[in-house]
Each structure stands twice: as structure tokens, then as C-alpha cells.
Amino acid sequence: MVNAAVQSSERLEGAASPLAMLEDKADSEQITASELSAVRCIVEACASDLDAVLEQA
């Protein structure tokens, strides 16, 4: 359970970098749906993993 929580936390931290890039891009360019989808997939996977950990606790 601890490993899943740590891995999810690390992936969420990793998602912060693409989000920062998208914020910078949004200043001058349009963000595509696929770019947003990539970040959403990371966040949803982490949320799912954390839900599973909490159910087992």
C-alpha cells in the first residue's frame, strides 16, 4: 500500500512539469486536446491507485 501511494505521489509530481509547460504554451499558443488528455490520464491513474490504497486501509 505504501509503495502504491509513493508511486502515485511521484507520478503526480511528474505531472506538474507538463502542466507548467502547458501554462507557458497557453500564453502564446493554443493547447491541444491531446496535450490535456495526457495530463488528465496521469492524474486519473494516480487517483485510481490512491482510491485502491484507501479501500485496502
GROMACS elastic network, one bead per residue, 0.5 to 0.9 nm:
[ bonds ]
;  ai    aj funct       b0    kb
    1     4     6  0.52539   500
    1     5     6  0.63417   500
    1     6     6  0.86901   500
    1    50     6  0.89130   500
    1    52     6  0.86862   500
    1    53     6  0.55273   500
    1    54     6  0.84413   500
    1    56     6  0.77140   500
    1    57     6  0.79372   500
    2     5     6  0.51252   500
    2     6     6  0.61252   500
    2     7     6  0.85370   500
    2    53     6  0.80596   500
    3     6     6  0.50799   500
    3     7     6  0.60027   500
    3     8     6  0.84617   500
    4     7     6  0.51168   500
    4     8     6  0.60527   500
    4     9     6  0.84982   500
    4    46     6  0.89694   500
    4    49     6  0.66230   500
    4    50     6  0.71864   500
    4    52     6  0.89011   500
    4    53     6  0.69913   500
    5     8     6  0.51540   500
    5     9     6  0.61240   500
    5    10     6  0.86398   500
    5    46     6  0.85306   500
    5    49     6  0.73999   500
    5    50     6  0.60370   500
    5    53     6  0.70075   500
    6     9     6  0.50373   500
    6    10     6  0.61743   500
    6    11     6  0.86519   500
    7    10     6  0.50656   500
    7    11     6  0.61942   500
    7    12     6  0.86017   500
    7    46     6  0.83060   500
    7    49     6  0.89864   500
    8    11     6  0.50778   500
    8    12     6  0.61443   500
    8    13     6  0.85857   500
    8    43     6  0.88099   500
    8    45     6  0.80344   500
    8    47     6  0.77886   500
    8    49     6  0.67859   500
    8    50     6  0.69336   500
    9    12     6  0.51084   500
    9    13     6  0.62403   500
    9    14     6  0.85934   500
    9    46     6  0.75387   500
    9    50     6  0.89985   500
   10    13     6  0.50423   500
   10    14     6  0.61667   500
   10    15     6  0.86834   500
   11    15     6  0.61697   500
   11    16     6  0.88062   500
   11    42     6  0.70106   500
   11    43     6  0.80554   500
   11    46     6  0.70493   500
   12    16     6  0.66145   500
   12    42     6  0.71529   500
   12    43     6  0.64843   500
   12    46     6  0.69158   500
   13    16     6  0.53102   500
   13    17     6  0.75511   500
   14    17     6  0.58512   500
   14    18     6  0.76493   500
   14    42     6  0.88309   500
   15    18     6  0.56159   500
   15    19     6  0.63276   500
   15    20     6  0.87493   500
   15    39     6  0.62381   500
   15    40     6  0.89468   500
   15    42     6  0.66928   500
   15    43     6  0.74179   500
   16    19     6  0.50382   500
   16    20     6  0.61306   500
   16    21     6  0.87024   500
   16    39     6  0.87404   500
   17    20     6  0.51254   500
   17    21     6  0.63485   500
   17    22     6  0.87123   500
   18    22     6  0.61439   500
   18    23     6  0.85888   500
   18    35     6  0.86063   500
   18    38     6  0.88779   500
   18    39     6  0.70308   500
   19    22     6  0.50279   500
   19    23     6  0.61807   500
   19    24     6  0.86891   500
   19    36     6  0.85574   500
   19    39     6  0.71490   500
   20    23     6  0.50398   500
   20    24     6  0.63307   500
   20    25     6  0.86056   500
   21    24     6  0.51276   500
   21    25     6  0.60994   500
   21    26     6  0.85766   500
   22    26     6  0.59610   500
   22    27     6  0.88049   500
   22    31     6  0.68156   500
   22    35     6  0.78983   500
   22    36     6  0.82699   500
   23    26     6  0.51614   500
   23    27     6  0.68788   500
   23    31     6  0.88976   500
   24    27     6  0.56016   500
   24    28     6  0.76659   500
   24    29     6  0.87705   500
   25    28     6  0.57423   500
   25    29     6  0.54453   500
   25    30     6  0.72122   500
   25    31     6  0.69943   500
   26    29     6  0.51970   500
   26    30     6  0.57978   500
   26    31     6  0.61324   500
   27    30     6  0.83160   500
   31    34     6  0.84687   500
   31    35     6  0.66987   500
   31    36     6  0.73767   500
   32    35     6  0.53243   500
   32    36     6  0.66046   500
   32    37     6  0.86492   500
   33    36     6  0.51939   500
   33    37     6  0.59750   500
   33    38     6  0.86548   500
   34    38     6  0.61523   500
   34    39     6  0.88451   500
   35    38     6  0.53137   500
   35    39     6  0.67959   500
   35    40     6  0.87940   500
   36    39     6  0.53898   500
   36    40     6  0.61316   500
   36    41     6  0.86697   500
   37    41     6  0.60409   500
   37    42     6  0.87035   500
   38    41     6  0.52749   500
   38    42     6  0.66314   500
   38    43     6  0.89619   500
   39    42     6  0.52403   500
   39    43     6  0.63939   500
   39    44     6  0.86692   500
   40    43     6  0.51336   500
   40    44     6  0.59904   500
   40    45     6  0.84816   500
   41    44     6  0.51236   500
   41    45     6  0.60230   500
   41    46     6  0.85342   500
   42    45     6  0.52766   500
   42    46     6  0.62676   500
   42    47     6  0.86579   500
   43    46     6  0.51736   500
   43    47     6  0.61361   500
   43    48     6  0.86145   500
   44    47     6  0.50210   500
   44    48     6  0.61090   500
   44    49     6  0.85968   500
   45    48     6  0.51057   500
   45    49     6  0.61915   500
   45    50     6  0.85968   500
   46    49     6  0.50899   500
   46    50     6  0.60792   500
   46    51     6  0.84892   500
   47    50     6  0.51215   500
   47    51     6  0.60605   500
   47    52     6  0.86292   500
   48    51     6  0.50641   500
   48    52     6  0.62827   500
   48    53     6  0.87162   500
   49    52     6  0.51532   500
   49    53     6  0.63223   500
   49    54     6  0.87457   500
   50    54     6  0.61680   500
   50    55     6  0.86069   500
   51    54     6  0.51224   500
   51    55     6  0.61869   500
   51    56     6  0.87314   500
   52    55     6  0.51421   500
   52    56     6  0.64058   500
   52    57     6  0.88051   500
   53    56     6  0.52260   500
   53    57     6  0.63178   500
   54    57     6  0.50629   500
